[in-house]
């Protein structure tokens, strides 16, 4: 028997052993994943991509997965807001035409920790706003201003109109035409202070630092953000939008 023929059984045995180890490891991994991702599994909800988004939960890489699922499902979105204590009263969808209307429509009058002057918007906009308030606005107020935000002021979400530019009306339809954006003008703190972008954005005190911090933080939760440094049309408000490609200015 040649040396090559004598070596073949050993090689087959080694290959089978390697395959057995790989198969066992894969099977163990699948079983472990199944155990971890079970509804009654040991993973905290904010680490389990199969669980519903919780607005107040710590932010992890799984948070984005949970949020995108809620943004794509109106019933899930409403359930998340309800669980968080957000005052979002569902309304029937508004259908105007192909350019204007509100899917997932509701009346928003309060977030988890602050009030909001009543506004008609879509659930996705309310959800992004709730995440921003919870994870950016309130922490910044506590750390920079030594207070908390009692109310957030806004000047509208739904508006069936075309885009506005510094040169006049644009031919394209505004994101407000489908309530995919909301315009925020300032906040009122629990200690009684009132902050507005128009008066405090360029001030020298901590108020300006707070406003700039929540502007930067809004870019983590909205897909397009425009503020006072963008142009004169936004001197008095943040334009926070669901759609777009990550533009933040």
TIDOMAR-907995 format. One record per residue (C-alpha): x, y, z; residue number from 0; residue in three letters. Coordinates in pm, 1 decimal, always signed. Example, Ala and Ser with C-alpha at 12.3 -4.5 7.8 and 13.67 -1.06 7.14 Angstrom:
<east: +1230.0 | north: -450.0 | up: +780.0 | resi: 0 | resn: ALA>
<east: +1367.0 | north: -106.0 | up: +714.0 | resi: 1 | resn: SER>
***
This chain:
<east: +0.0 | north: +0.0 | up: +0.0 | resi: 0 | resn: UNK>
<east: +138.2 | north: +338.1 | up: -101.4 | resi: 1 | resn: UNK>
<east: +211.3 | north: +608.6 | up: +151.6 | resi: 2 | resn: UNK>
<east: -61.3 | north: +827.9 | up: -9.5 | resi: 3 | resn: UNK>
<east: -329.8 | north: +557.7 | up: +40.2 | resi: 4 | resn: UNK>
<east: -224.8 | north: +513.7 | up: +401.2 | resi: 5 | resn: UNK>
<east: -266.0 | north: +890.8 | up: +459.1 | resi: 6 | resn: UNK>
<east: -621.4 | north: +917.5 | up: +315.8 | resi: 7 | resn: UNK>
<east: -814.7 | north: +760.2 | up: +610.0 | resi: 8 | resn: UNK>
<east: -637.4 | north: +997.8 | up: +848.3 | resi: 9 | resn: UNK>
<east: -727.6 | north: +1298.3 | up: +636.2 | resi: 10 | resn: UNK>
<east: -1090.7 | north: +1189.8 | up: +615.0 | resi: 11 | resn: UNK>
<east: -1102.9 | north: +1147.6 | up: +989.7 | resi: 12 | resn: UNK>
<east: -950.1 | north: +1491.6 | up: +1046.1 | resi: 13 | resn: UNK>
<east: -1198.4 | north: +1652.4 | up: +802.8 | resi: 14 | resn: UNK>
<east: -1492.7 | north: +1479.0 | up: +970.5 | resi: 15 | resn: UNK>
<east: -1368.8 | north: +1594.1 | up: +1311.3 | resi: 16 | resn: UNK>
<east: -1344.8 | north: +1955.1 | up: +1195.7 | resi: 17 | resn: UNK>
<east: -1694.0 | north: +1941.4 | up: +1041.5 | resi: 18 | resn: UNK>
<east: -1828.8 | north: +1788.8 | up: +1359.8 | resi: 19 | resn: UNK>
<east: -1681.3 | north: +2068.8 | up: +1570.1 | resi: 20 | resn: UNK>
<east: -1815.6 | north: +2336.2 | up: +1333.1 | resi: 21 | resn: UNK>
<east: -2162.8 | north: +2178.4 | up: +1327.3 | resi: 22 | resn: UNK>
<east: -2169.2 | north: +2144.9 | up: +1705.7 | resi: 23 | resn: UNK>
<east: -2060.9 | north: +2507.6 | up: +1752.8 | resi: 24 | resn: UNK>
<east: -2324.9 | north: +2629.3 | up: +1506.4 | resi: 25 | resn: UNK>
<east: -2595.0 | north: +2421.0 | up: +1675.4 | resi: 26 | resn: UNK>
<east: -2490.0 | north: +2548.1 | up: +2017.2 | resi: 27 | resn: UNK>
<east: -2495.3 | north: +2905.7 | up: +1887.3 | resi: 28 | resn: UNK>
<east: -2846.7 | north: +2866.6 | up: +1745.3 | resi: 29 | resn: UNK>
<east: -2974.0 | north: +2713.1 | up: +2069.0 | resi: 30 | resn: UNK>
<east: -2812.1 | north: +2992.3 | up: +2273.9 | resi: 31 | resn: UNK>
<east: -2962.1 | north: +3255.4 | up: +2041.3 | resi: 32 | resn: UNK>
<east: -3304.4 | north: +3093.5 | up: +2069.6 | resi: 33 | resn: UNK>
<east: -3280.5 | north: +3096.6 | up: +2449.4 | resi: 34 | resn: UNK>
<east: -3163.1 | north: +3459.5 | up: +2458.9 | resi: 35 | resn: UNK>
<east: -3426.4 | north: +3590.8 | up: +2219.1 | resi: 36 | resn: UNK>
<east: -3724.3 | north: +3412.5 | up: +2372.4 | resi: 37 | resn: UNK>
<east: -3988.8 | north: +3650.9 | up: +2512.0 | resi: 38 | resn: UNK>
<east: -3904.0 | north: +3516.4 | up: +2858.3 | resi: 39 | resn: UNK>
<east: -3530.2 | north: +3501.4 | up: +2788.0 | resi: 40 | resn: UNK>
<east: -3261.9 | north: +3656.1 | up: +3011.9 | resi: 41 | resn: UNK>
<east: -3175.7 | north: +3948.9 | up: +2780.4 | resi: 42 | resn: UNK>
<east: -3304.4 | north: +4292.3 | up: +2891.1 | resi: 43 | resn: UNK>
<east: -3561.7 | north: +4431.5 | up: +2648.4 | resi: 44 | resn: UNK>
<east: -3324.9 | north: +4699.5 | up: +2516.8 | resi: 45 | resn: UNK>
<east: -3078.5 | north: +4428.4 | up: +2409.2 | resi: 46 | resn: UNK>
<east: -3340.0 | north: +4202.0 | up: +2252.8 | resi: 47 | resn: UNK>
<east: -3428.3 | north: +4297.6 | up: +1891.7 | resi: 48 | resn: UNK>
<east: -3751.2 | north: +4095.2 | up: +1908.7 | resi: 49 | resn: UNK>
<east: -3889.3 | north: +4310.1 | up: +2192.5 | resi: 50 | resn: UNK>
<east: -4089.7 | north: +4629.8 | up: +2155.7 | resi: 51 | resn: UNK>
<east: -3907.3 | north: +4962.8 | up: +2174.7 | resi: 52 | resn: UNK>
<east: -3922.1 | north: +5129.2 | up: +2515.4 | resi: 53 | resn: UNK>
<east: -3872.0 | north: +5505.0 | up: +2496.8 | resi: 54 | resn: UNK>
<east: -3713.7 | north: +5533.4 | up: +2841.8 | resi: 55 | resn: UNK>
<east: -3480.1 | north: +5232.0 | up: +2804.7 | resi: 56 | resn: UNK>
<east: -3103.7 | north: +5283.5 | up: +2768.9 | resi: 57 | resn: UNK>
<east: -2993.0 | north: +5330.7 | up: +2409.0 | resi: 58 | resn: UNK>
<east: -2804.6 | north: +5036.8 | up: +2253.5 | resi: 59 | resn: UNK>
<east: -2734.0 | north: +4928.0 | up: +1896.5 | resi: 60 | resn: UNK>
<east: -3058.2 | north: +4728.3 | up: +1921.3 | resi: 61 | resn: UNK>
<east: -3257.6 | north: +5047.7 | up: +1986.2 | resi: 62 | resn: UNK>
<east: -3231.2 | north: +5145.4 | up: +1619.2 | resi: 63 | resn: UNK>
<east: -3368.1 | north: +4808.5 | up: +1508.3 | resi: 64 | resn: UNK>
<east: -3661.8 | north: +4836.2 | up: +1746.9 | resi: 65 | resn: UNK>
<east: -3729.9 | north: +5196.3 | up: +1646.4 | resi: 66 | resn: UNK>
<east: -3724.1 | north: +5126.5 | up: +1272.2 | resi: 67 | resn: UNK>
<east: -3976.2 | north: +4847.7 | up: +1326.6 | resi: 68 | resn: UNK>
<east: -4205.3 | north: +5085.3 | up: +1517.0 | resi: 69 | resn: UNK>
<east: -4166.3 | north: +5357.8 | up: +1253.9 | resi: 70 | resn: UNK>
<east: -4278.5 | north: +5114.6 | up: +986.6 | resi: 71 | resn: UNK>
<east: -4585.4 | north: +4987.2 | up: +1172.2 | resi: 72 | resn: UNK>
<east: -4846.8 | north: +5240.9 | up: +1282.8 | resi: 73 | resn: UNK>
<east: -5005.9 | north: +5007.5 | up: +1539.8 | resi: 74 | resn: UNK>
<east: -4664.7 | north: +4931.7 | up: +1690.2 | resi: 75 | resn: UNK>
<east: -4574.4 | north: +5300.3 | up: +1689.3 | resi: 76 | resn: UNK>
<east: -4890.9 | north: +5392.0 | up: +1877.2 | resi: 77 | resn: UNK>
<east: -4830.9 | north: +5112.1 | up: +2127.0 | resi: 78 | resn: UNK>
<east: -4478.8 | north: +5239.9 | up: +2198.6 | resi: 79 | resn: UNK>
<east: -4605.5 | north: +5593.3 | up: +2257.7 | resi: 80 | resn: UNK>
<east: -4887.6 | north: +5470.1 | up: +2479.5 | resi: 81 | resn: UNK>
<east: -4646.8 | north: +5261.0 | up: +2687.1 | resi: 82 | resn: UNK>
<east: -4422.1 | north: +5567.5 | up: +2730.8 | resi: 83 | resn: UNK>
<east: -4707.4 | north: +5786.0 | up: +2850.8 | resi: 84 | resn: UNK>
<east: -4695.7 | north: +6011.3 | up: +2545.4 | resi: 85 | resn: UNK>
<east: -5024.2 | north: +6196.7 | up: +2490.5 | resi: 86 | resn: UNK>
<east: -5094.8 | north: +6101.1 | up: +2130.7 | resi: 87 | resn: UNK>
<east: -5466.6 | north: +6068.1 | up: +2054.1 | resi: 88 | resn: UNK>
<east: -5514.6 | north: +5858.3 | up: +1735.9 | resi: 89 | resn: UNK>
<east: -5723.8 | north: +6007.7 | up: +1455.8 | resi: 90 | resn: UNK>
<east: -5839.1 | north: +5869.9 | up: +1123.5 | resi: 91 | resn: UNK>
<east: -5586.5 | north: +5916.4 | up: +843.5 | resi: 92 | resn: UNK>
<east: -5611.3 | north: +6238.8 | up: +647.6 | resi: 93 | resn: UNK>
<east: -5620.4 | north: +6182.1 | up: +271.7 | resi: 94 | resn: UNK>
<east: -5609.6 | north: +6498.8 | up: +61.3 | resi: 95 | resn: UNK>
<east: -5421.6 | north: +6400.3 | up: -254.6 | resi: 96 | resn: UNK>
<east: -5091.6 | north: +6240.6 | up: -355.3 | resi: 97 | resn: UNK>
<east: -4899.4 | north: +6537.7 | up: -214.4 | resi: 98 | resn: UNK>
<east: -5083.1 | north: +6609.7 | up: +109.8 | resi: 99 | resn: UNK>
<east: -5219.5 | north: +6398.8 | up: +393.7 | resi: 100 | resn: UNK>
<east: -5130.0 | north: +6226.0 | up: +718.5 | resi: 101 | resn: UNK>
<east: -5089.5 | north: +5849.5 | up: +761.8 | resi: 102 | resn: UNK>
<east: -5079.7 | north: +5735.2 | up: +1124.3 | resi: 103 | resn: UNK>
<east: -5245.4 | north: +6062.5 | up: +1218.4 | resi: 104 | resn: UNK>
<east: -5294.9 | north: +6177.2 | up: +1573.9 | resi: 105 | resn: UNK>
<east: -5308.7 | north: +6476.7 | up: +1804.1 | resi: 106 | resn: UNK>
<east: -4993.5 | north: +6517.3 | up: +2010.9 | resi: 107 | resn: UNK>
<east: -5018.5 | north: +6720.3 | up: +2331.5 | resi: 108 | resn: UNK>
<east: -4747.1 | north: +6582.2 | up: +2557.2 | resi: 109 | resn: UNK>
<east: -4430.4 | north: +6375.6 | up: +2560.0 | resi: 110 | resn: UNK>
<east: -4316.0 | north: +6138.0 | up: +2832.8 | resi: 111 | resn: UNK>
<east: -4172.2 | north: +6413.8 | up: +3054.5 | resi: 112 | resn: UNK>
<east: -4298.5 | north: +6745.0 | up: +2915.9 | resi: 113 | resn: UNK>
<east: -4601.8 | north: +6912.1 | up: +2768.1 | resi: 114 | resn: UNK>
<east: -4638.7 | north: +7024.7 | up: +2409.4 | resi: 115 | resn: UNK>
<east: -4880.4 | north: +7275.0 | up: +2264.5 | resi: 116 | resn: UNK>
<east: -5131.8 | north: +7059.8 | up: +2080.7 | resi: 117 | resn: UNK>
<east: -5034.2 | north: +6963.6 | up: +1726.0 | resi: 118 | resn: UNK>
<east: -5169.7 | north: +6732.5 | up: +1458.2 | resi: 119 | resn: UNK>
<east: -4896.8 | north: +6506.8 | up: +1322.0 | resi: 120 | resn: UNK>
<east: -4812.2 | north: +6150.3 | up: +1226.3 | resi: 121 | resn: UNK>
<east: -4706.7 | north: +5880.5 | up: +1471.1 | resi: 122 | resn: UNK>
<east: -4355.1 | north: +5851.6 | up: +1327.9 | resi: 123 | resn: UNK>
<east: -4289.5 | north: +6220.8 | up: +1392.4 | resi: 124 | resn: UNK>
<east: -4422.4 | north: +6191.0 | up: +1747.0 | resi: 125 | resn: UNK>
<east: -4205.7 | north: +5885.2 | up: +1814.5 | resi: 126 | resn: UNK>
<east: -3884.5 | north: +6052.1 | up: +1697.4 | resi: 127 | resn: UNK>
<east: -3973.5 | north: +6357.6 | up: +1904.9 | resi: 128 | resn: UNK>
<east: -4033.4 | north: +6139.6 | up: +2212.1 | resi: 129 | resn: UNK>
<east: -3692.8 | north: +5971.9 | up: +2174.5 | resi: 130 | resn: UNK>
<east: -3522.8 | north: +6311.9 | up: +2133.2 | resi: 131 | resn: UNK>
<east: -3696.7 | north: +6452.4 | up: +2441.3 | resi: 132 | resn: UNK>
<east: -3608.2 | north: +6149.5 | up: +2654.2 | resi: 133 | resn: UNK>
<east: -3246.3 | north: +6096.9 | up: +2551.2 | resi: 134 | resn: UNK>
<east: -3129.1 | north: +6445.5 | up: +2452.8 | resi: 135 | resn: UNK>
<east: -3348.2 | north: +6733.1 | up: +2574.2 | resi: 136 | resn: UNK>
<east: -3406.0 | north: +6633.8 | up: +2937.0 | resi: 137 | resn: UNK>
<east: -3047.0 | north: +6515.0 | up: +3006.7 | resi: 138 | resn: UNK>
<east: -2908.9 | north: +6835.8 | up: +2851.4 | resi: 139 | resn: UNK>
<east: -3142.6 | north: +7053.1 | up: +3059.5 | resi: 140 | resn: UNK>
<east: -3035.4 | north: +6879.7 | up: +3381.0 | resi: 141 | resn: UNK>
<east: -2663.6 | north: +6892.4 | up: +3302.5 | resi: 142 | resn: UNK>
<east: -2636.1 | north: +7236.7 | up: +3140.9 | resi: 143 | resn: UNK>
<east: -2915.9 | north: +7435.9 | up: +3305.1 | resi: 144 | resn: UNK>
<east: -2969.4 | north: +7253.8 | up: +3634.5 | resi: 145 | resn: UNK>
<east: -3339.9 | north: +7216.9 | up: +3564.5 | resi: 146 | resn: UNK>
<east: -3578.6 | north: +7005.8 | up: +3359.0 | resi: 147 | resn: UNK>
<east: -3795.5 | north: +7089.1 | up: +3061.4 | resi: 148 | resn: UNK>
<east: -4162.0 | north: +7136.6 | up: +3148.7 | resi: 149 | resn: UNK>
<east: -4281.4 | north: +7216.7 | up: +2795.9 | resi: 150 | resn: UNK>
<east: -4154.2 | north: +7219.4 | up: +2438.6 | resi: 151 | resn: UNK>
<east: -4297.3 | north: +7482.7 | up: +2207.2 | resi: 152 | resn: UNK>
<east: -4368.5 | north: +7417.3 | up: +1840.6 | resi: 153 | resn: UNK>
<east: -4518.7 | north: +7608.0 | up: +1547.9 | resi: 154 | resn: UNK>
<east: -4661.7 | north: +7323.4 | up: +1345.7 | resi: 155 | resn: UNK>
<east: -4618.4 | north: +6990.1 | up: +1176.4 | resi: 156 | resn: UNK>
<east: -4881.0 | north: +6936.6 | up: +904.7 | resi: 157 | resn: UNK>
<east: -4910.3 | north: +7206.1 | up: +638.7 | resi: 158 | resn: UNK>
<east: -5019.0 | north: +7127.2 | up: +283.1 | resi: 159 | resn: UNK>
<east: -4768.0 | north: +7349.9 | up: +104.0 | resi: 160 | resn: UNK>
<east: -4460.3 | north: +7349.5 | up: -115.1 | resi: 161 | resn: UNK>
<east: -4107.1 | north: +7406.1 | up: +10.5 | resi: 162 | resn: UNK>
<east: -3991.2 | north: +7756.6 | up: +97.2 | resi: 163 | resn: UNK>
<east: -3643.4 | north: +7884.1 | up: +22.7 | resi: 164 | resn: UNK>
<east: -3462.8 | north: +8213.6 | up: +64.2 | resi: 165 | resn: UNK>
<east: -3556.9 | north: +8282.9 | up: -298.8 | resi: 166 | resn: UNK>
<east: -3926.6 | north: +8213.4 | up: -248.7 | resi: 167 | resn: UNK>
<east: -4149.3 | north: +7909.7 | up: -298.4 | resi: 168 | resn: UNK>
<east: -3988.4 | north: +7590.3 | up: -427.2 | resi: 169 | resn: UNK>
<east: -4161.4 | north: +7365.1 | up: -680.2 | resi: 170 | resn: UNK>
<east: -4112.3 | north: +7059.9 | up: -459.2 | resi: 171 | resn: UNK>
<east: -4360.4 | north: +6966.5 | up: -188.0 | resi: 172 | resn: UNK>
<east: -4260.7 | north: +7028.9 | up: +171.8 | resi: 173 | resn: UNK>
<east: -4218.4 | north: +6743.3 | up: +417.7 | resi: 174 | resn: UNK>
<east: -4480.8 | north: +6928.6 | up: +624.4 | resi: 175 | resn: UNK>
<east: -4735.7 | north: +6839.9 | up: +354.8 | resi: 176 | resn: UNK>
<east: -4741.9 | north: +6486.4 | up: +498.5 | resi: 177 | resn: UNK>
<east: -4657.1 | north: +6578.0 | up: +860.1 | resi: 178 | resn: UNK>
<east: -4311.6 | north: +6429.9 | up: +822.1 | resi: 179 | resn: UNK>
<east: -4160.6 | north: +6725.9 | up: +1006.3 | resi: 180 | resn: UNK>
<east: -4219.7 | north: +6945.2 | up: +1307.7 | resi: 181 | resn: UNK>
<east: -4083.0 | north: +7293.3 | up: +1385.7 | resi: 182 | resn: UNK>
<east: -3958.1 | north: +7354.8 | up: +1741.0 | resi: 183 | resn: UNK>
<east: -3912.1 | north: +7711.8 | up: +1868.0 | resi: 184 | resn: UNK>
<east: -3794.7 | north: +7665.0 | up: +2226.3 | resi: 185 | resn: UNK>
<east: -3863.6 | north: +7526.1 | up: +2572.6 | resi: 186 | resn: UNK>
<east: -4000.0 | north: +7625.8 | up: +2910.9 | resi: 187 | resn: UNK>
<east: -3813.0 | north: +7494.3 | up: +3215.1 | resi: 188 | resn: UNK>
<east: -3957.0 | north: +7371.2 | up: +3541.8 | resi: 189 | resn: UNK>
<east: -3785.1 | north: +7663.2 | up: +3719.9 | resi: 190 | resn: UNK>
<east: -3987.4 | north: +7907.4 | up: +3508.2 | resi: 191 | resn: UNK>
<east: -3726.3 | north: +8012.8 | up: +3252.5 | resi: 192 | resn: UNK>
<east: -3836.1 | north: +8038.9 | up: +2889.5 | resi: 193 | resn: UNK>
<east: -3583.7 | north: +7980.5 | up: +2613.0 | resi: 194 | resn: UNK>
<east: -3637.4 | north: +8058.0 | up: +2246.5 | resi: 195 | resn: UNK>
<east: -3408.4 | north: +8008.8 | up: +1951.8 | resi: 196 | resn: UNK>
<east: -3470.6 | north: +8361.7 | up: +1833.6 | resi: 197 | resn: UNK>
<east: -3350.4 | north: +8518.9 | up: +2160.2 | resi: 198 | resn: UNK>
<east: -3106.5 | north: +8263.6 | up: +2306.8 | resi: 199 | resn: UNK>
<east: -2932.5 | north: +8085.6 | up: +2016.7 | resi: 200 | resn: UNK>
<east: -2652.2 | north: +8343.6 | up: +1995.1 | resi: 201 | resn: UNK>
<east: -2642.8 | north: +8444.2 | up: +2361.8 | resi: 202 | resn: UNK>
<east: -2332.1 | north: +8404.6 | up: +2578.9 | resi: 203 | resn: UNK>
<east: -2487.3 | north: +8204.1 | up: +2859.8 | resi: 204 | resn: UNK>
<east: -2564.0 | north: +7836.4 | up: +2922.2 | resi: 205 | resn: UNK>
<east: -2896.2 | north: +7878.5 | up: +2740.8 | resi: 206 | resn: UNK>
<east: -2714.8 | north: +7891.9 | up: +2406.2 | resi: 207 | resn: UNK>
<east: -2502.4 | north: +7589.8 | up: +2501.5 | resi: 208 | resn: UNK>
<east: -2818.0 | north: +7398.5 | up: +2585.9 | resi: 209 | resn: UNK>
<east: -2992.4 | north: +7488.7 | up: +2258.4 | resi: 210 | resn: UNK>
<east: -2688.4 | north: +7394.4 | up: +2052.0 | resi: 211 | resn: UNK>
<east: -2655.7 | north: +7065.6 | up: +2236.4 | resi: 212 | resn: UNK>
<east: -3016.7 | north: +6964.3 | up: +2174.3 | resi: 213 | resn: UNK>
<east: -2980.1 | north: +7072.4 | up: +1809.4 | resi: 214 | resn: UNK>
<east: -2680.5 | north: +6841.7 | up: +1767.1 | resi: 215 | resn: UNK>
<east: -2861.4 | north: +6563.5 | up: +1954.1 | resi: 216 | resn: UNK>
<east: -3168.6 | north: +6591.1 | up: +1733.5 | resi: 217 | resn: UNK>
<east: -2952.6 | north: +6475.2 | up: +1443.3 | resi: 218 | resn: UNK>
<east: -2930.7 | north: +6132.4 | up: +1611.3 | resi: 219 | resn: UNK>
<east: -3308.4 | north: +6087.7 | up: +1602.4 | resi: 220 | resn: UNK>
<east: -3424.0 | north: +6272.2 | up: +1290.6 | resi: 221 | resn: UNK>
<east: -3304.1 | north: +6221.3 | up: +935.8 | resi: 222 | resn: UNK>
<east: -3287.1 | north: +6589.2 | up: +841.2 | resi: 223 | resn: UNK>
<east: -3238.5 | north: +6882.2 | up: +1077.4 | resi: 224 | resn: UNK>
<east: -3223.4 | north: +7253.8 | up: +995.6 | resi: 225 | resn: UNK>
<east: -3157.8 | north: +7524.1 | up: +1253.4 | resi: 226 | resn: UNK>
<east: -3070.0 | north: +7893.6 | up: +1287.3 | resi: 227 | resn: UNK>
<east: -2724.7 | north: +7847.6 | up: +1133.1 | resi: 228 | resn: UNK>
<east: -2875.5 | north: +7705.4 | up: +814.6 | resi: 229 | resn: UNK>
<east: -3052.4 | north: +8017.9 | up: +689.2 | resi: 230 | resn: UNK>
<east: -3267.4 | north: +8311.6 | up: +797.8 | resi: 231 | resn: UNK>
<east: -3589.8 | north: +8115.1 | up: +740.3 | resi: 232 | resn: UNK>
<east: -3492.3 | north: +7892.4 | up: +1033.9 | resi: 233 | resn: UNK>
<east: -3371.4 | north: +8168.6 | up: +1265.8 | resi: 234 | resn: UNK>
<east: -3652.7 | north: +8098.9 | up: +1512.1 | resi: 235 | resn: UNK>
<east: -3693.9 | north: +7720.2 | up: +1493.6 | resi: 236 | resn: UNK>
<east: -3549.1 | north: +7373.9 | up: +1444.8 | resi: 237 | resn: UNK>
<east: -3694.4 | north: +7191.6 | up: +1146.5 | resi: 238 | resn: UNK>
<east: -3693.5 | north: +6824.1 | up: +1252.6 | resi: 239 | resn: UNK>
<east: -3777.1 | north: +6583.1 | up: +970.7 | resi: 240 | resn: UNK>
<east: -3839.3 | north: +6206.9 | up: +938.7 | resi: 241 | resn: UNK>
<east: -3723.8 | north: +6187.2 | up: +578.1 | resi: 242 | resn: UNK>
<east: -3390.9 | north: +6278.1 | up: +420.4 | resi: 243 | resn: UNK>
<east: -3035.7 | north: +6144.8 | up: +411.2 | resi: 244 | resn: UNK>
<east: -2877.5 | north: +6250.3 | up: +737.0 | resi: 245 | resn: UNK>
<east: -2833.5 | north: +6622.3 | up: +663.5 | resi: 246 | resn: UNK>
<east: -2779.3 | north: +6823.7 | up: +983.3 | resi: 247 | resn: UNK>
<east: -2713.8 | north: +7195.2 | up: +973.2 | resi: 248 | resn: UNK>
***
